[in-house]
Amino acid sequence: MRRFSKLTERSVSMPGAMMMRTWTSGVLLILTCWVLPGPASAQAVGDPDGRQQTGCFRGRPLPACKTFWIFEMQGSAPVVQTTRPVDFGGGFTFESKAFASVLEWNVGHMVNLDSTYAIGVVVTAGTGSGDALTGLKLRVRRWLSSDLSLEAEGGALWNDGNGGAIGTVGATTGLRLNIRDQGSFYLRWDMVPVTGQSFDSYFDPGGTQQALSVGVGTGSVPALISTGAAGVVLAVFLTLLVGWD
């Protein structure tokens, strides 16, 4: 029970710091996306809608864009996942889960191979891991029209296993319906090996944990607006938290 109390105390005391680290990760990703200089053709004057040939901020198929940036803010929650019995001693056993709801930011770059397909790499940061980095994925896009696309992605997943356990590098794959690079709906499968732990009366068997999650996201300018709004909410939350203390 002492172990359970420590875990509970630690999880209760961390929300402010976790939210600050998560929002800070998103801000750093925004700065990275904006600071990196694009080619001269990507900086055309008088082109607010991103119709330049290279380095579009809102993606479009050829001939509108040769390459384009990915910037997304997204949230997802598991609809089904595996669990493992963690024994805290004294006859108390808890079904621990490795996955929870997450808030993430994606930053990447894609190249249009032709008017139908695009390929690129996306880096993900946010909650779900003890570190800011939570994923590195290859993404393939199939243009259905100039404003609608289907995407498949897969790659490495970083997850700390939740519940006090130790997670190692896992795998993730997903399918996404993308609308104008401004909004999306997606389905994602995640897997992470969790290292077993045993000390005193505490025992976690570990093992491979999996989850199927659904999520929604914003992209390009709406993602910037969403990130700013999240920052305001976080600032208000921290102000109230400090005032309460």
C-alpha positions in Angstrom: 0.0 0.0 0.0 3.0 2.3 0.6 4.0 1.9 -3.0 0.5 2.7 -4.2 0.3 5.8 -2.0 3.6 7.0 -3.4 2.5 6.5 -7.0 -0.8 8.2 -6.3 0.9 11.2 -4.6 3.3 11.5 -7.5 0.6 11.5 -10.1 -1.5 14.1 -8.2 1.5 16.4 -7.8 2.6 16.5 -11.4 -0.4 17.9 -13.5 0.9 21.5 -13.5 4.4 20.6 -14.5 3.2 18.0 -17.0 0.8 20.5 -18.7 3.6 23.2 -18.7 6.0 20.7 -20.4 3.4 19.6 -22.9 2.5 23.2 -24.0 6.2 24.2 -24.0 6.9 21.3 -26.4 4.2 22.5 -28.7 5.5 26.1 -28.7 9.0 24.9 -29.4 7.7 22.9 -32.4 5.9 26.0 -33.7 9.1 28.0 -33.5 11.0 25.3 -35.3 8.5 25.2 -38.0 8.5 29.0 -38.5 12.2 29.7 -38.0 13.5 27.2 -40.5 13.9 29.2 -43.7 12.1 27.9 -46.8 13.2 28.2 -50.4 12.7 31.6 -52.1 9.7 30.3 -54.0 8.1 29.4 -50.7 8.3 33.1 -49.6 6.3 34.6 -52.4 4.9 38.0 -51.5 1.1 38.4 -51.6 0.3 34.7 -51.3 -1.5 34.3 -48.0 -3.2 31.1 -49.0 -0.1 29.0 -49.4 -0.3 28.5 -53.2 3.4 28.8 -53.8 5.2 25.9 -55.5 7.5 24.9 -52.7 7.2 24.9 -48.9 3.4 25.4 -48.6 2.2 25.8 -45.1 -1.2 24.3 -46.0 -0.6 21.3 -48.2 -2.0 20.9 -51.7 -1.4 18.4 -54.5 0.7 19.2 -57.6 0.8 21.5 -59.4 -0.1 23.8 -56.5 2.6 22.5 -54.2 5.8 20.6 -54.7 6.5 20.3 -51.0 4.5 21.3 -47.9 4.9 21.5 -44.1 2.9 19.5 -41.6 1.9 21.3 -38.3 -0.9 19.7 -36.3 -2.3 19.8 -32.8 -4.3 16.7 -31.9 -5.9 14.8 -29.1 -6.8 11.1 -28.8 -8.2 8.6 -26.3 -8.0 4.8 -26.3 -11.3 3.0 -27.0 -9.9 -0.4 -26.2 -6.6 -1.6 -24.7 -4.9 -4.4 -22.9 -4.3 -4.3 -19.1 -1.9 -6.1 -16.7 -2.5 -7.1 -13.0 -0.2 -5.1 -10.7 0.1 -6.5 -7.2 0.6 -3.9 -4.4 0.6 -6.5 -1.6 -1.9 -7.1 1.1 -4.3 -8.7 -1.4 -4.6 -5.5 -3.4 -4.3 -6.0 -7.2 -4.9 -3.2 -9.7 -5.5 -3.6 -13.5 -2.9 -1.2 -14.8 -3.2 0.4 -18.3 -0.3 1.7 -20.3 -2.2 4.2 -22.4 -4.3 7.2 -21.5 -5.7 10.3 -23.4 -3.0 12.3 -24.9 -2.4 15.8 -26.3 0.2 16.0 -29.1 1.8 18.2 -31.7 3.0 16.9 -35.1 5.7 18.7 -37.2 6.9 17.3 -40.4 7.6 17.9 -44.1 6.1 16.1 -47.1 6.9 15.9 -50.8 4.3 15.4 -53.6 5.5 12.6 -55.8 2.8 13.4 -58.3 -0.8 14.7 -58.2 -2.0 11.6 -56.3 0.6 10.7 -53.7 2.9 12.5 -51.2 5.4 11.1 -48.7 7.2 12.5 -45.7 8.3 12.3 -42.1 6.6 13.6 -39.0 7.9 14.1 -35.4 5.4 14.0 -32.6 5.7 15.6 -29.1 3.3 15.9 -26.2 2.0 13.9 -23.3 2.1 10.1 -23.0 5.9 9.9 -22.2 8.3 11.1 -19.6 10.1 12.9 -22.4 8.7 15.5 -24.8 9.3 13.3 -27.8 6.5 10.7 -28.3 6.8 9.5 -31.9 8.7 9.5 -35.2 6.7 8.3 -38.2 6.7 7.9 -41.9 3.6 9.3 -43.5 2.1 8.6 -46.9 -0.7 10.7 -48.3 -3.3 9.8 -51.0 -4.9 12.9 -52.4 -8.6 12.4 -53.0 -9.1 16.0 -54.2 -7.3 19.3 -53.7 -8.9 19.6 -50.2 -9.3 16.0 -49.1 -6.8 13.2 -48.5 -6.3 9.9 -46.8 -3.0 9.2 -44.9 -1.3 6.1 -43.5 1.5 6.5 -41.0 3.7 4.2 -39.0 6.9 4.3 -37.0 8.4 4.4 -33.5 6.4 5.3 -30.3 7.8 6.5 -27.0 5.6 5.7 -23.9 6.7 5.4 -20.3 4.2 2.6 -19.6 2.0 4.7 -17.4 1.2 3.5 -13.9 4.8 3.9 -12.7 6.1 1.1 -15.0 9.0 1.5 -17.4 8.1 1.5 -21.1 10.6 1.1 -23.9 10.4 2.1 -27.5 7.2 0.7 -29.1 5.4 0.9 -32.4 2.5 3.0 -33.8 0.5 3.0 -37.0 -2.6 4.9 -38.0 -5.1 6.0 -40.7 -6.2 9.7 -41.0 -8.8 11.5 -43.0 -7.4 15.0 -43.6 -9.6 18.0 -44.6 -7.8 20.9 -46.2 -4.8 20.4 -43.9 -6.9 22.2 -41.3 -8.8 19.4 -39.6 -8.5 15.6 -39.3 -10.0 12.5 -37.8 -7.8 9.5 -37.2 -7.7 5.9 -35.9 -4.4 4.7 -34.3 -2.9 1.5 -33.0 -0.1 1.7 -30.4 2.1 -1.0 -28.9 4.7 -0.7 -26.1 6.8 -3.3 -24.3 6.5 -2.6 -20.5 9.4 -3.8 -18.3 8.3 -5.9 -15.3 9.2 -4.7 -11.8 9.3 -6.4 -8.4 10.4 -5.0 -5.0 9.1 -5.4 -1.5 5.5 -6.4 -1.8 5.1 -4.7 -5.2 5.0 -6.8 -8.4 4.3 -5.6 -12.0 4.5 -8.5 -14.5 5.1 -6.1 -17.4 4.6 -7.4 -20.9 3.4 -6.1 -24.3 0.6 -3.5 -24.0 -1.6 -2.4 -26.9 -4.3 0.1 -27.5 -6.7 1.3 -30.3 -7.4 5.0 -30.1 -9.5 7.5 -31.9 -8.6 11.2 -32.2 -9.2 14.6 -33.8 -6.8 17.2 -34.8 -6.3 20.7 -36.3 -3.7 21.7 -38.8 -1.8 24.7 -40.3 -3.4 28.0 -39.1 -6.2 26.4 -37.0 -3.4 24.4 -35.2 -1.6 27.7 -34.4 -4.8 29.2 -33.0 -5.5 26.0 -31.0 -2.0 26.0 -29.5 -2.4 29.7 -28.5 -5.8 28.9 -26.9 -4.2 26.0 -25.0 -1.5 28.3 -23.8 -4.1 30.8 -22.4 -6.0 28.0 -20.6 -2.7 26.7 -19.2 -1.8 30.1 -17.9 -5.1 30.6 -16.2 -4.9 27.1 -14.7 -1.4 27.7 -13.3 -2.5 31.1 -12.0 -5.4 29.5 -10.1 -3.2 26.7 -8.9 -0.6 29.2 -7.4 -3.4 31.2 -5.9 -4.9 28.1 -4.3 -1.6 27.2 -2.7 
